[in-house]
């Protein structure tokens, strides 16, 4: 069976992968860690802002790049089925007035089973997001 690709149906004909992307930026250290779960692959990279600025040959440091097992995928899928990410706010902040950048800013983009959510956290803890991090940490040796 073929699909006629016209501007109206081109996007709907493409499958959007399930994904969780986390950018954990520690401004005080000029470092960040990038977490990518895209379908069955998990990747974790270290990024140094200073290294990128002062070294023309800089590349991110790869901490982990592997395929999740079928059991891990089932565990993640079950978790995401019950995780209330669509009810989370788009922004959480400590509310403390600052004269400079945040010490820690975490940006999360979740695309799961057709639902999308962007979440930004600045200098605070959010319980449900903590549960998400606990789940992801189970997959990191």
Residue, then its C-alpha position, 0 to 999 in steps of 0.5 A: x500500500x502506498x501513501x500519497x504524500x501531499x502537504x496536508x498528510x506528509x507530517x501525519x504519515x511520519x511516525x514521531x518517536x517516543x522521546x524524553x530529552x533532558x538538558x541539565x545545565x549547571x550554570x555555576x560550573x559552566x557544564x551541562x549533561x544531556x539525556x536522550x531517550x529516543x525510542x529504545x536508545x538512551x544516550x548521555x552526554x557531557x557538555x562544557x561551555x568553556x570547552x566549546x568556547x575555547x577549543x575549536x575541536x571540542x566535542x561532547x563527552x559521551x557517557x552512555x550510548x546504548x540500546x535499552x533491553x526489551x524489559x527496560x522498554x516495557x518498564x519505561x512504557x509502563x511508567x510513562x503510561x501512568x506518569x502524569x506528565x500532561x498535568x505538570x506545569x510548564x515552569x517551576x521556579x524557586x521564586x528567589x530573586x536573582x541578580x544573575x543566571x540560575x544556578x541550575x536549570x533543567x529543560x525537559x521535552x517529552x514526546x510520548x504516544x502522541x502527547x508532547x510536554x515542555x517543562x523548565x525547572x529553575x533552582x527547585x525540586x518537583x516531586x513528579x519530575x523527581x520520579x521521572x529522573x529516578x526512572x531514567x537513573x535505573x537505566x544508567x549503570 
